[in-house]
Amino acid sequence: MPSEEVERRLREAYEKDFHFEDGHVLGSMCSKPEELAVKYHALFSEANLGNRGLYPGTAMLEDELISDISELVHLRNGWGQFVGGGTEANITAMWIARNLSGKKKILAPESAHFSMKKAADLLGMELVDVPLDDGYRMDADALESRIEEDVAAVMGVAGSTELGTVDPIDEISGIAGDIFLHVDAAFGGMVLPFLEELGIWRGNWDFRVEGVDSMSLDLHKMGMATVPSGILLLRNREYVGPISVESPYLTTERNIGLAGTRPSGAVAGAYAAIKSMGREGYRDIVRRCMDNTRYLVEKMWAVGFEPVIEPVTNVVAFRTDDAERIRAEMDRKGWKISVIRRPRAIRIVVMPYVTKEVIEQFTEVLSDALKSL
Ligand SMILES: Cc1ncc(COP(=O)(O)O)c(C=O)c1O
């Protein structure tokens, strides 16, 4: 095919996609990446950290980033690596827990991301739901009543997918005792530290809690990095033992983790984003997202929608029995929102591209849509 034709097809496909800058995507947790991140992701597109010895430069970037992010979530002398995203990090953490304990039960809040179902299925483990309290956080008493000898792992969420809630990780840790404890901070990992710095929210949710053994944290969500920029952090380097295999044909003796070839252009992209934005840059973004979240709640009250909970992070859901029909109608009007089922609600993630102007347009279109419904 002549390159003009290839390019034409690629452009045509690109035009079909929704783009964050158009301001009509209100249900995604992904960033519009920083320009510098996009540029350096492309430059490092042939790198493969699955074969680290060939890419000492990229490996250096990864190490430095892991060290920066570890510091952000108070992990000292731990271990971490880039993975494909929250799903891979969650699966890998459960893989470690199963192999360290030789047990198969996972206790997870009902609000856990669906990747936990994949983890349990793939690993031949049993996923046991722990009910939520009135604030949609894992109910500590319910957890306590489910702790038994055969539990391999307990997991909690710091920034849940549907409502942005944070489970009481310190309390969970006290109940879990020596059981492996995983924290899914895929979304919250780049929000909560800055909410704390801004004095908006405070909680004990990261490696400051001694019982926390592992964490998922995505930079392609609130980290303004390119996809796929997931991170898995482990409290203890020795935890990689059960997830590493001999890799004789590669430049390292052992290959660690689920993936062979690993996302590596994304490491350079994430490095560009993290280093150029710095703590101050992320703090500003989080401050803006929270301002806009409050603005959205105000505007939605005016249209007749009540938030399910007072938002903790920039994820907010509004109660309605008509969520599916509203979503479909907004879709017809070119707006992408999402829905949740328990409770029935429409859900909006107030990412940095969801500005006040976008919120004003959105609530106007929504009012219109409600009339036609
Ligand atoms: C809390 C949480 N964990 C895990 C994931 C899965 O992340 P990914 O889609 O990057 O695999 C998500 C995705 O939205 C999430 O919100």
The ligand as an ORCA input file, in Angstrom:
! r2SCAN-3c Opt
* xyz 0 1
  C      -9.007      1.412     40.935
  C      -8.615      0.807     39.622
  N      -7.817     -0.272     39.596
  C      -7.429     -0.848     38.463
  C      -7.829     -0.353     37.248
  C      -7.377     -1.021     35.988
  O      -6.424     -0.230     35.354
  P      -6.033     -0.484     33.838
  O      -7.271     -0.177     33.046
  O      -4.927      0.484     33.624
  O      -5.613     -1.885     33.698
  C      -8.664      0.769     37.206
  C      -9.128      1.299     35.936
  O      -9.862      2.224     35.831
  C      -9.064      1.367     38.425
  O      -9.885      2.414     38.457
*
